[in-house]
Amino acid sequence: MSPATVHHWVQHAQDQRLDRVDWHDRSRAPRHPPRTAAAIEDQVLTVRRELEQSSDLGFHGAEAIHDALSARKVAGLPTVRTINRILRRSGALDGRARVRRRPPPVGWYLPEVAAGRRELDCFDGVEGLVIKDGPQVEVLNGISLHGGLAVSWPREASLTAKVVVDCLIEHWRAVGLPGYAQFDNDTVFQGTHAHPDVVGRVTRLCLSLGVVPVFVPPREPGFQAIMEGYNGTWQAKVWARFTHANLADLQEQSGRFVAAHRRHRADRIESAPRRRAFPKGWKLNLQARPRGRIIYLRRTDASGMVDLLGRRFEVDGHWLNRLVRAEVDLEGGEVLIHRLRRREPSEQPVIKRVKYRLPSRGFHE
């Protein structure tokens, strides 16, 4: 039942024991109204077929069936509304209602995440915040998909790849490493778009720690829903709720909110997939050749092509304007492109293999 119904009866009981509550105003109507007799239902369906096939006018809806039954003086004549229910139950309506399919599981586009074997951390930035008579503020927010483990870093300086790397290292040292880290296609996360075959600083950080970076498709709703939801919550509960005298005040309030948010979701965080321990003695070497996988979620264009790593890859001439998951295997030297469909989230076959070798060149600051 709805929360409004629960609230109504709780208010009605007024903290009394159930055997002492006066329930005299509860509805006396039967919870399950009696169903129309089978003989009447069969007669309704028979008349509908007769009207559809042989009537001069050709009308065979509920009102026409009611008129025909009334002319035959049928005992227990059902109302027009009852006839409509009989037709709907029997699937005898000409119109077809929209089929409401169940949504795919969270993280459905990554099988390990959808199965609950790996955690996915999402990150995004919030820009354009200005403290009155103070500095402009940008915030890097993060939240995990299964556990809802939140983190926020309000900063005066603009978000750069170096800032993001420092924040991610700090966060993952404290809570452990996820299986996947998801970002949008901003150059801060992905690297410059001016040249092909660019593996940015944030991507190299993820690969060096064994975390698979995932880049969601541009202008595609749904994939960053949990991240956008947390961005909105942070802005409503921290930024807009209080007047912040300075950046330190904002950071303190944000820290209290994040701590309370984690306490609120403690059970969910505890039941999330296990994280790996941050490696001891690890140091980031940006000049090391990247190893591992990079995942790009993309939508093919009208020619069946996708853009990633500053290059265009042919997918399938019959898979146009559809979602794909492109896995760049840096060690295997190929790109595996999987078909994605929300309607069939468990079916993700490889529809294209493309040879690709990342050029051997150093990282440029």
C-alpha positions in Angstrom: 0.0 0.0 0.0 1.0 3.6 -0.4 2.8 5.6 2.3 -0.2 7.9 2.4 -2.4 5.0 3.4 0.0 3.8 6.1 0.2 7.4 7.5 -3.7 7.6 7.5 -4.1 4.4 9.6 -1.2 5.2 11.9 -2.8 8.6 12.7 -6.1 6.9 13.1 -4.7 4.4 15.7 -3.1 7.2 17.7 -0.5 5.0 19.4 -3.2 2.6 20.8 -2.9 -1.2 20.8 -4.6 -2.7 17.7 -7.3 -4.5 19.8 -8.3 -1.1 21.3 -8.6 0.9 18.0 -12.0 1.8 16.8 -12.1 0.6 13.1 -15.8 1.3 12.5 -15.1 3.7 9.6 -13.1 1.1 7.6 -14.6 0.2 4.3 -17.0 -2.7 4.2 -16.4 -3.4 0.6 -14.9 -6.8 -0.2 -11.2 -6.7 -0.8 -11.5 -8.8 -3.9 -14.8 -8.0 -5.8 -16.5 -11.1 -7.2 -15.5 -12.0 -10.7 -18.1 -12.2 -13.5 -19.4 -15.7 -14.2 -17.6 -17.7 -16.8 -20.7 -18.1 -18.9 -21.2 -14.4 -19.1 -17.5 -13.9 -20.1 -17.8 -16.5 -22.8 -21.0 -14.8 -24.1 -19.3 -11.4 -24.2 -16.4 -12.8 -26.3 -18.7 -14.7 -28.6 -20.8 -11.6 -29.3 -17.6 -9.6 -29.9 -16.5 -12.1 -32.6 -19.9 -12.0 -34.2 -20.0 -8.2 -34.3 -16.5 -8.1 -35.7 -17.1 -10.6 -38.5 -20.8 -10.1 -39.5 -22.3 -6.9 -38.2 -23.2 -4.3 -40.8 -21.8 -1.4 -38.8 -18.6 -3.3 -37.8 -18.4 -1.8 -34.3 -17.4 -4.5 -31.7 -16.3 -2.5 -28.7 -17.7 -2.7 -25.1 -20.7 -0.4 -25.9 -21.7 -2.3 -29.0 -21.4 -5.6 -27.1 -23.6 -4.2 -24.3 -26.2 -3.1 -26.8 -26.3 -6.5 -28.5 -26.6 -8.4 -25.2 -29.3 -6.0 -24.0 -31.2 -6.6 -27.3 -31.0 -10.3 -26.6 -32.3 -9.7 -23.0 -29.4 -11.6 -21.4 -29.9 -12.3 -17.7 -27.3 -10.7 -15.5 -26.4 -8.1 -18.1 -22.8 -6.8 -17.3 -22.1 -3.1 -17.5 -20.0 -1.5 -20.1 -17.1 -1.1 -17.6 -17.3 -4.8 -16.7 -17.3 -5.8 -20.4 -14.2 -3.7 -20.9 -12.5 -5.6 -18.0 -13.5 -8.9 -19.5 -12.0 -7.9 -22.9 -8.8 -6.7 -21.3 -8.4 -9.8 -19.2 -8.9 -12.0 -22.3 -6.5 -10.0 -24.5 -9.4 -9.1 -26.9 -8.8 -5.4 -27.1 -7.6 -4.0 -30.5 -5.4 -1.4 -28.9 -2.1 -2.5 -27.4 -0.8 -0.9 -24.3 2.9 0.0 -24.1 4.9 -2.9 -22.6 6.6 -1.8 -19.4 9.8 -3.9 -19.3 11.8 -4.3 -16.2 14.9 -2.0 -16.1 18.3 -3.7 -16.5 20.3 -4.3 -13.3 22.6 -1.6 -12.1 25.9 -1.6 -14.0 24.4 -3.9 -16.6 26.9 -2.8 -19.3 29.8 -4.3 -17.2 29.0 -8.0 -16.5 31.2 -8.2 -13.5 29.6 -5.2 -11.9 26.1 -6.3 -12.7 26.8 -9.7 -11.1 28.0 -8.0 -7.9 31.5 -9.3 -8.2 33.2 -5.9 -8.7 32.6 -2.4 -7.4 32.3 0.6 -9.7 33.4 4.1 -8.5 31.9 7.0 -10.4 33.5 10.5 -10.4 32.4 13.9 -11.8 33.1 17.6 -11.3 30.7 20.4 -10.3 31.7 23.8 -11.6 30.5 27.4 -11.4 30.1 27.7 -7.6 31.1 31.1 -6.2 31.3 32.0 -2.5 29.9 35.5 -1.8 32.9 37.9 -1.7 35.1 34.9 -2.0 36.7 32.5 -4.5 35.2 30.4 -7.3 34.8 26.8 -6.2 34.9 23.5 -8.1 34.1 20.2 -6.5 35.1 16.7 -7.4 32.5 14.2 -6.3 32.6 10.5 -6.2 30.2 7.7 -5.3 30.3 3.9 -5.6 27.6 2.1 -7.5 26.8 -0.8 -5.1 27.8 0.6 -1.8 26.9 4.2 -2.2 30.3 5.2 -0.7 30.5 9.0 -1.2 33.4 11.4 -1.2 33.7 15.1 -2.1 36.6 17.5 -2.5 35.6 21.2 -2.7 38.6 23.2 -4.0 39.3 26.8 -4.9 41.5 25.9 -7.9 40.0 24.6 -11.0 39.9 20.8 -11.4 42.9 19.5 -13.3 44.1 16.0 -14.0 46.8 16.4 -11.4 44.2 17.4 -8.8 42.0 14.5 -9.7 44.9 12.0 -9.5 45.8 13.3 -6.0 42.2 13.0 -4.8 41.8 9.5 -6.2 45.0 8.3 -4.6 43.9 9.8 -1.2 40.5 8.2 -1.5 41.6 4.7 -2.6 44.3 4.6 0.0 41.6 5.1 2.6 38.9 2.8 1.3 40.6 0.3 -1.1 40.5 -0.1 -4.8 37.4 -0.8 -6.9 37.3 -3.0 -9.9 36.2 -0.2 -12.2 36.3 3.6 -12.2 33.8 5.5 -14.4 34.2 9.0 -15.8 32.6 11.2 -18.4 34.6 12.3 -21.5 36.0 15.6 -20.1 39.6 16.1 -21.0 40.4 16.3 -17.3 39.6 12.6 -17.0 40.2 11.3 -20.5 43.1 13.4 -21.7 43.3 15.8 -24.6 41.1 15.3 -27.7 43.5 17.2 -29.9 45.6 14.2 -30.8 44.9 10.5 -31.4 46.1 7.7 -29.2 46.2 9.8 -26.0 46.1 8.0 -22.6 45.7 10.7 -20.0 47.1 11.0 -16.5 43.9 9.8 -14.8 43.7 6.8 -17.1 47.4 5.9 -16.4 46.7 6.1 -12.7 43.8 3.6 -12.9 45.8 1.2 -15.1 48.8 1.3 -12.9 46.6 0.3 -9.9 44.8 -2.5 -11.8 41.5 -0.4 -11.9 39.7 -0.5 -15.3 38.8 3.0 -16.4 35.3 3.3 -18.1 34.3 6.3 -20.2 30.6 6.8 -20.7 29.0 7.8 -24.0 28.7 11.6 -24.6 25.2 13.1 -24.2 23.7 9.7 -23.2 21.3 9.6 -20.2 21.3 6.9 -17.6 25.0 5.8 -17.3 25.9 8.6 -14.9 22.5 8.7 -13.1 23.9 7.8 -9.7 26.7 10.3 -10.1 24.3 13.1 -11.2 22.0 12.2 -8.3 24.8 12.6 -5.8 25.9 15.9 -7.4 22.4 17.2 -6.9 22.2 16.0 -3.3 25.6 17.6 -2.4 24.5 20.9 -3.9 21.2 20.8 -2.1 22.4 19.6 1.3 25.7 21.3 1.5 26.1 24.2 -1.0 22.5 25.7 -1.0 21.5 24.8 2.6 24.1 26.9 4.3 25.9 30.3 3.9 29.6 29.6 3.7 31.9 32.3 4.9 35.0 31.0 3.1 36.4 27.8 1.5 37.5 26.3 4.8 33.9 26.6 6.1 32.6 24.9 3.0 35.1 22.1 3.2 34.3 21.5 6.9 30.5 21.4 6.2 31.1 19.1 3.2 33.3 16.7 5.3 30.5 16.5 7.9 27.9 15.7 5.2 30.1 13.0 3.7 30.7 11.4 7.1 26.9 11.5 7.9 26.2 10.1 4.4 28.5 7.2 5.0 26.9 6.4 8.4 23.5 6.6 6.8 24.6 4.0 4.2 26.8 1.9 6.5 24.9 -1.4 5.9 24.9 -0.9 2.1 28.6 0.0 2.1 29.3 -3.1 4.2 27.5 -5.4 1.8 29.1 -4.0 -1.3 31.7 -6.1 -3.3 35.0 -6.4 -1.5 37.7 -3.8 -2.5 41.4 -4.6 -3.0 43.9 -3.2 -0.6 46.0 -0.3 -1.9 49.5 -1.7 -2.8 52.3 -0.8 -0.4 55.2 1.1 -1.7 53.4 1.9 -4.9 54.5 5.0 -6.9 52.9 6.5 -10.0 55.2 6.2 -13.1 53.5 8.2 -15.9 56.3 7.2 -18.3 55.6 3.4 -18.0 53.8 1.8 -20.9 50.1 1.5 -20.0 48.9 -2.1 -19.5 45.4 -3.5 -19.0 42.1 -2.5 -20.4 40.3 0.7 -21.1 36.6 0.6 -21.7 34.6 3.1 -23.8 30.8 3.0 -23.9 29.8 4.5 -27.3 26.8 4.8 -29.6 27.5 4.0 -33.3 26.7 6.7 -35.9 24.5 6.4 -39.0 27.4 4.6 -40.7 28.0 2.1 -38.0 31.2 3.8 -36.8 32.4 4.7 -33.3 35.0 7.3 -32.2 37.5 6.5 -29.4 41.1 7.3 -28.7 40.9 10.0 -31.4 40.2 7.4 -34.1 37.2 6.1 -36.0 36.5 2.3 -35.9 34.1 0.5 -38.1 31.6 -1.7 -36.1 28.8 -3.0 -38.2 26.7 -1.6 -41.0 23.6 -3.2 -39.5 24.2 -1.9 -36.0 23.4 1.8 -36.5 22.9 4.3 -33.8 23.1 1.6 -31.2 25.1 1.1 -28.0 28.4 -0.7 -27.9 31.1 -1.4 -25.3 34.6 -1.1 -26.8 37.3 -2.8 -24.7 40.8 -1.7 -25.6 43.2 -4.5 -24.7 46.5 -2.7 -24.5 48.6 -5.9 -24.1 46.7 -8.0 -26.6 46.8 -5.3 -29.2 43.1 -5.3 -30.2 39.8 -3.6 -29.6 36.8 -5.9 -28.8 33.5 -4.3 -29.5 30.5 -5.8 -27.7 26.8 -5.2 -28.6 24.7 -3.7 -25.9 20.9 -3.7 -25.5 19.0 -2.6 -22.4 16.2 -5.0 -23.4 18.6 -7.9 -23.3 21.3 -6.9 -20.8 22.8 -10.3 -20.4 23.4 -10.7 -24.1 26.6 -8.8 -25.0 28.3 -10.7 -27.9 31.5 -9.5 -29.5 30.5 -8.2 -32.9 33.9 -6.8 -34.0 37.6 -7.3 -33.4 39.9 -4.6 -34.5 43.7 -4.8 -34.4 45.1 -1.8 -32.5 48.5 -1.1 -31.0 49.1 1.9 -28.8 52.1 3.8 -30.1 55.2 3.6 -27.9 55.8 7.2 -26.8 56.3 8.9 -23.5 53.8 10.9 -21.5 53.9 14.6 -22.1 52.9 17.0 -19.2 
